[in-house]
Amino acid sequence: MIKIVVIDDEPLARSIVVEYLQSYPEVDIVQECNNGYEGLKAIQQHKPDLIFLDIQMPKISGFEMLELVEEMPAVIFTTAFDEYAMRAFEANAVDYLLKPFSKERFDKAFQKFLQQRGNSSAIKKTEDLLMNINHQAEEQNRIVVKNGSDIRIVPIDDICYIEAFDDYVKIFTKDSWYLKKKTMSSYEASLNEKQFLRVHRSFIINLQELTRIEPMEKNSHIALLKTGQRIPLSRSGYSRLKEKLGI
């Protein structure tokens, strides 16, 4: 059986997907979810082969939810907002369904999934896109993270610095830190360049948290943050920081 989770905040939209899937006896719809929180828990519990995912939902978006998924299933995006179409196609997700979609268009997307089923490269490309995607404007003011079994929304202004950690990054606030599977380059590209600066291969700092720059031995320097954290500066990072500060 093909295990499927349907994630959409609109009951009518979920019911249409469920109705269209009735013509496929090999399908088992293990859960319907009306937001990203429920969707993430359902994916963790059922480990579906395929999810139908709305992009724009309350609380957290479909893209934000996918960033928290540890074992990525195949994805067919379903949304009324065609501005996201190119993102979805570039993600090499199985397919993209623009609401309202016909049974014929739905069948085409599902057949595409069946043809690609078991192809790990498609899922890898979806993961790669999530590393570099340009989020909606409201999402650029926050980062959604997992803290154990909880999901937390961290305002950008609360971030003191970000540190590289193997294939992950550590996001540090004044009183805690969170692990996220995303690259330093993606945050360097997406964070507001007026507020955040990459000062080292392994560090991005919030300029609002900077108190002073201190010299170290051998012409090296560190950035001292309000939290007391000492961040090493690479030579190029030191130059960029001086330029940013106008010194």
N, C-alpha and C positions, 0 to 999 in steps of 0.2 A: 504493500500500500504506500501511496505517496502522502506524507503528512504535510498538511497546509495550515498556516495561521493567517487569518485575515485581520488587518489592523487599519481601522478607519474610524474617525469620530462621527461619521454620518451613518445612522442605522440603515437608511435606504441604500446607500452605496455598498455597505456590507452585504445586504440581502441580495443585491444584484449579482455580486461575485459568487455568493453561495448558490444562487439559482443557476447561474451559468455552469458552475462546477458539477451540477447534478447529472450532466450528460457524460461524466467521466467516472465509471464505476471503480476505477483503481484509486480514487482520491478519498482521503480521510481528513475532513476538516476538524482538526483537534481543538481549535479555539477561535472565537471571535473576540477582538479587543477594540475598545473605543478610544484608547490613547496610547502613547508611547510607553508609559509606565507598565501598563498591562501587557503590552506587546513584548517588552523586554523580558518580563517574568515568564510569559508563555514560551518564548524562544528558548530560554534557559531550561524550562521544565520539559518541553516536548521535543526539542531539537528537530524542528520541521525541515523538510526538504526544500520547501518553497514558502515564501510569504508574499502576500499582496499588501502593499504598504502605501498609505496616503502620505504625502510629503508634509503638507501644512496641517498641523493638528495643534490643539491647545496644550499647554504645559511644556512639552518638548516636541520638536519637529521630527519627522521621519528620519532625516539625516542625522540629527542629534542622537536619536535612539540607536541607529545603526553603529554609531561610533562606540557605543557601549557593549555591543554584541561581541562575545568572545569567539564563538564558532559561527561564522557567517553562513547563512543559508542562501539559496538563490532568491533573487528579489525581482518582483514585477511591481513597478511603481504605478499607483493609481491616484490621479489628482486632477483638479479642475484648473490648475494654474499652468498654462503651457510655457510660462517663462522658465520653468525648471526642466523643460524637455531636453535641452542640450546637455544639461548636467547628467540626467539619467542615462541618455544614450552614450555619452562619453564615459560613463561609469562602466559600460559594458555589462550593465544589469541585464537580466534576461530580456526585459522589454519595458515599455512605458505606455500606459493606457490613459488617454486624456478623456475625462468625463464630459459628457455622457458617451460611453462606448457601446458599440453593438456586440451582439453575440459573435458575429463573424470576426470582428477585430479581436475580441477576447480569445476566441479559438486560435487565432493566428499566434497570439502571444503565448498561449499555453503549449501549443505545438512546438514553438521555439524553445520553451523550457525543456520539453521532453527530448528534443534533439540534443540539447546541451547538457542534459542531466549527467552529473558525474564529472563534468569538465571543471577541474579545479582552477584553471587559468581565468575563467570568467569571474569566479568569486574573488580571486586575487586582484583582478583589475578593479572590481568594485571596492575592495579594501583600499587600493591605491588611490582611487578617486577621493574617498573619504578623508585621506590624509591631506589632500590639497584643495578641497572644495571651498568655494567662496560662499559663505552662508548668507541667509537673509539678513537684512539690516539689524533686526532685533536680536539675532543670534550673535552678532559681532560684539554685543555688549555683555556677553556671558559665556561661560564654558560649563557644559553639563558633564558631571563626573559621577562615578560610582564610589560609594564609601561603604564597603561591605555589601550588604543587600540593599542599601538605600541609594537613591539617586539624589544628587544635590546640584543645585544651580549656583555657580560661583560668579558673582559680578566681576567684570574685568577690573574694576577699580580696586577690588580686594586682593588682587594678585600682587605679590611682592616681587617674585622672580620665578623663572622656569628653568629647570635643569635637565639636561639630557641624561637618560638612564637606559642604556642598551637600546631596545626597540621601542621604548616608552619615553615619556617625559614625566618629571615630577613637577607639579604645580604647587607652589608655596604661597600660603596666605599668612597673615600675622599670627594665627593660632593653630594652623594645621597644614597638611599637605596631601595631595591626591595624585594617584598614578593614572596616566592616560596613555593609551596606545595611539600615539600620533608623533609626527616628526617635528624637530626643531624648525626645520625649513618651512613647514606649513604654518607654524605660529609666527615665524618671522614675517611671512608674507601676509598673513591675515590680521594680525594685531595692528592697532593704530600706531603708525610710525612716529607720531608726535609724542606718544606716551611710552612706548616700549622700544628697546634697542637691544640688538644682539651684540654683546660685548666680548664674547668668547665663543669658541666652537660649541661649548657645553652650557652656555648661560645667556638668558634673555632677562633684562631687568626692567622693572617699572621705574621710569625716571622720576616719578613723584616720590619714590621711596629712597632716592639717593640723598645722602647727607654730605659726603665728601669723597674725594679721590686721594688715596695715600700712596706714596712711592714705596717700592720694595727694592730688594737687591737686584743687581744686574739689569737696571733700567726697566724693571717690571713695575706694574701698578695694580692696586686693588680698588674696588668700589665698596664703600661702606654704606650699608642700608640702615634705615631707621630701626629695624629689628635687631641690629648688631651684626647681621650676617656680612661676611667679608667675601666678595665676589672677585675672582681673578679676572684681569683684563688682558686680552691678547694685545699684541702691538697694533693690529688693525682695529680691534675693538676700542682701544684707548684713543686712537686717532678719531674714530667715528664719534666717540663720546665727547671729546674736546670740541669737535666741530658742531655737534648737536647743542652743546652748552655755550658755544660762542667764546671759547677760551683758547 
